Structure formats: C-alpha cells, structure tokens
Amino acid sequence: MTVTREVDLEPLEPPLMAPLHRDLGWADVQRMSQSAAHRDDPTLRRIRETAAVRRGTRMMKVLSAAQVAGHLGGWLPYGFCYRACDIGHLRQPEQLALLRTDGAMDTEVAYALRWRAVDPIDYEIPGGPGQPGLAGLPAHQRIGALVLGTGFTPSTDDLIPEYITANFADLPIPANAQLLGYSPLGEEVVLYTYQPEQHGWLRLAGPKWRRLLEGLPGVTPDREYVPCTDTPTAQLVGRINQHEYQAVADPPEEFRVRALTRAARYPVQTLSRRAEQAIWRGTACWVLQRDERWARLRLLRPDPETLHTTGARCYERGVYEAWAPIGELSDHHIMDMPYELPAQPSRYQETGPA
C-alpha cells in the first residue's frame, strides 16, 4: 500500500509517497528519517525521491523579521528551503519556527518567502552527494538544526523533505514571489509581492494586518511600494537572435526580456543564471560583494576542513561567509548556469528585437 500526504497539491508539486505495509508503518518511516544510520537506506531514498522539484514548483523559506527586511532590500532566495506542499499544514508560528534558519525560536509571528522554481537544477539535498560535508559539521560551527543527511528536516512528528539552493547559490527572484506573514491564530497573509520590472515589492496587506509589519526592522508599515536597494548578486540573462538581455522568469512557462513596457517583454530563446565565483585558499566560493581591496564570499560546499582553512563564519543554517583580500582570489570568473527552455514558436523569433 502506498500512502500519500496531500496538502493543497497541484500538478507541479508531486506528493511525497511512501510504500507502507504491515512491517513498515508511517511511524517507522518518520523514525528512519530522523536517524543518520538510515542515510543510505534504499527504502528511505525511494521515498525521498518522490518529493520532486519541477519547473514552477512553489518553494518556501521560513524567515525571521530581520530576514524579511533583508529581502525587501533586495536579498535573493538562498540556503535551506522547502516545497510549499510539504509544509502547507504548518500554519502556527510556533510550528514554523522549527524551520527557521537563524536558530531563534520567537513565535509570536512567523514569516516566509514563497516563490516558484525556475528549474530543478537549482536545488539539491543537504547532506547528499553534492553536499556531504554538511552532515559532519559540529555543533559549535553551525546555527540551527543538525543536518541529518537523510534528506528530511529534524522533526518529532512530521516527515518534511528539505532542500538547499544548489551550492548555496543566490537564485534570481522570479516574478510574483511573495513575502508571507502568519498570525498567532495561524492565518496566512500575503504581505508583499515582487515586481521584477521595477525591482521592488508591492504591499498587499491592508490595515487589518498592519500589526504583522510593525515588527520588521527599518520597514515603514504604511509604505505601499518598497524598492530594492541592494545590487543583485545573481541575475538571469537571456538571448534573442544573438543579442543578450536581462531576463525575468515567471515559471512555469514565461521567460521574457526585462522591460518596463509590456510590448517589449519578448520571450527569450535561451536563459541562464549568472553569478560570480572565485577560489580562495583552495575553496570554491561565490563572490557576493567586492571593492578594490576586499570581497565577501560564501562557501559553495562547507565542511569542517574548508571552515578550518577559511575561518568562514556561519550566518544561518548551512550558510558560511567570510571576507577575503581581492589579491588572494584565484580563478575569479563569471559563471553562467544554462537552463533548458521549451522551444518558442517561430513567430517570437521573427518579431523579437533585431
């Protein structure tokens, strides 16, 4: 017998499924998911593989008030996250607090960022083949819950598949991403929605929910539009007829030129995620910020050895960053991660920009 847990599912979010039988109940699966001894269990791996991310799957990251303010300023999605369908049953702030990445447990109000996945290649399993070092980080070098390495988040009751953005990359934020608030009564409220052409957030919460905004540091609750001030650390680029443009993703089907006028928002023929990388002290890093002398770096694959070599500090669960002299960086380059897009109708190629 196969048991499926469904919470507000849609076709782009295949349900988590477990082949339960007399000798393997739901409690057994949940218990296996919480034990590092079952990291390589074939049954648990098959269950985890059913929680697939597809183009357009709704993803969520649970945030603190300070992280919400950061995203309003221009932070991009990065680090630990979940499929919205796997945590849709968690509405109370005290329930969602267990999924926060900053290690804090204040539970009066909870917040989250929700967006649609541009491509499955942007996500991987923490502690899996691409990130084996995460499960070996000692308590004094981490913030938040232990990474079990089974693909599931630590929980006494639930079976929740967890993800990280691939190599802890910043992901360009898609159109219509949402910043959410959860009241003490468990009510979900859309606070802001992202407007990619304007690179800012439009407030949707009315006067009834103004109290959810009052705890955000540096944010004026009455402000209807909040422009992002940070320079994006990653961006989407697309091509039309050999010309390159800044692009916008609105998954699952729309990938277009970023343009203020609607008539100029042509579909792109190719799409890729562009970011800056470098090697520092033998460790691969994302370059998040730099000037003539210093660069702020984030480790792609943190483990005890690279933390010892770089002295990187943990800023939230799994995210390790450090400042390094520019002169010590090697293999400093711009990296493009191509996405595979469905073929566009020929009329777009004929009417697009010259």
Secondary structure, 3 states (H helix, E strand, C coil): CEEEECCCCCCCCCCEEEECECCECHHHHHHHHCCHHHCCCHHHHHHHHCCCCCCCCEEEEEECHHHHHHHHHCCCCCCEEEEHHHHCCCCCHHHHHHHCCCCCCCCCCEEEEEEECCCHHHEECCCCCCCHHHHHCCHHHCCCCCCCCCCECCCCCCCCECEEEHHHCCCCCCCCCEEEEECCCCCEEEEEEEECCCCEEEECCCHHHHHHCCCCCCCCCCCCEEECCCCCCEEEEEEECCEEEEEEEECCCEEEECCCCHHHCCECCEEEEEEEEEEECCEEEEEEEECCCEEEEEECCCCHHHHHHHCCEEEECCEEEEEEEHHHCEEEEEEEEEECCCCCCHHHHHHCCC
